Amino acid sequence: MARIRPFSALRYDLGRVQANAVLTQPYDKITPDMRTRYLAASPYNLVRVILGEKYETDSESNNVYTRAAKYLEQWIEEGVLRTDPEAGIYAYSQTFTIPGTTTPATRWGFIALGGLEEYSSRVIFRHEQTLSGPKLDRQALLRATRTHFGQIFMLYSDPTQKVEAELKARALNPMLEAVDENGTRHRLFRETDAGVIERLQKHMAPLPLVIADGHHRYETALQWRNEQNGRAPHRPDHPWDWVMMTFVNLDAPGLVVLPTHRLVYGLSHWNSAQAKAKLEQYFTLQEAGIALDATAANASAALKTLAGESAPVFAAALQGNARILLLRPKPGMDLAAQVPDLLPEQRQLDVVLLHQLALDKALGVTPEMVRAERNLRYVKDAAEALQSVASGAAQAAFLLNPTPAAKVRDVAVAGAVMPQKSTDFFPKLLTGLTLYRAV
């Protein structure tokens, strides 16, 4: 059973600071240039806490994590961060333009505390594997601050849309409004009515929850919960059993998933003809009639061609090949025999077949190489991917369709996972809207 409860969030006092000057994108999306802009925007920008500066002189008693804790305590003492006087849930809307179009959209969700559950309980499901490095970093920050700063992005399925219908009808006066660097308008509303919250809790209780973004932070919170339960098993409230989550209905409008394309580089003895021959062992290769060059028009044409095809299909630009190719699994090929360790839900996804057959079996980019971030790079922009091949910086580019959210759910609930960066939910949830102190 999914456990959801209201909380008194620690929030920026917007009488002291401007929301645009202190909120950030998620920590793992912050580039060095973005970090510089955030630092210049305000001395209270949350980047000082979630992605602080590291120095060669750092020690056990003075390091990026201890400094983060000091900033946090200082801002609380100064009243820049204040705890809401009444527990509630927080309706959250994001209005944006769908990338690559002029189409406006609005995505609604709500922020509340969600009870931490082991994956084996089959209440909360993951769709990606995690890496140890990011978890070690977030664990150190959580231990130092005992505070959750960002949201775990959770998907649930409710075609009736009952939860958001009531919340949206009551969300009249935003307590926060901000526009981020991508032009997305974020609005936050607080709901404290006990009846509304109780109805939400009952309606959500039987629904499976799928992590869309935040796998590393979720698993970090699980480990920290286990640590704290071992240290204070008799404490009755167990605040560490909960973590902030933003819940979004995958059946409601505004849920946008973008593709992430793949670049292969640095393979020894690359030969385009040999690469094509190896790919043809698993796929039919069809020229799409689109030249391999760096024009945005050709990249857009390739993506439109992909979008018009039935899955699974993806496009390839190979160094030494003049035109973009469409790759489909060979008719009659026994996918169960080719990838016996995968579930049927996984075999339906182009990104899975790309990794299992094209990258691993055909080109020799093994899962170990992918995990070590060798010979494979990820890009969002299709034109950049083509430019990398045209310029010789990459040996191959693979363009993908976005993975539908419903298929993400199906894979996760089946107990399986997808390759890293299989999904890119847009826009991201802003960090710093609400904070949860597990003290």
Secondary structure by P-SEA (a helix, b strand, c coil): cccccccccccccccccccccccccccccccaaaaaaaaaacccccccccbbbbcccccccccaaaaaaaaaaaaaaacccccccbbbbbbbbbbbccccccccccccbbbbbbbbbccccccccccbbbbaaaaaaaaaaaaaccccccccbbbbbbccaaaaaaaaaacccccccccccccbbbbbbbbccaaaaaaaaaaaccbbbbbcccaaaaaaaaaaaaaaaaaccccccccccbbbbbbbbcccccbbbbbbbbbbcccccccaaaaaaaaaacbbbbcccccccccaaaaaaaaaaaaacccccbbbbcccccbbbbbccccccccccccccccccccccaaaaaacccccccccccaaaaaacccbbbbccaaaaaaaaaaccccbbbbbccccaaaaaaaaaacccccccccccccccccccbbbbcc
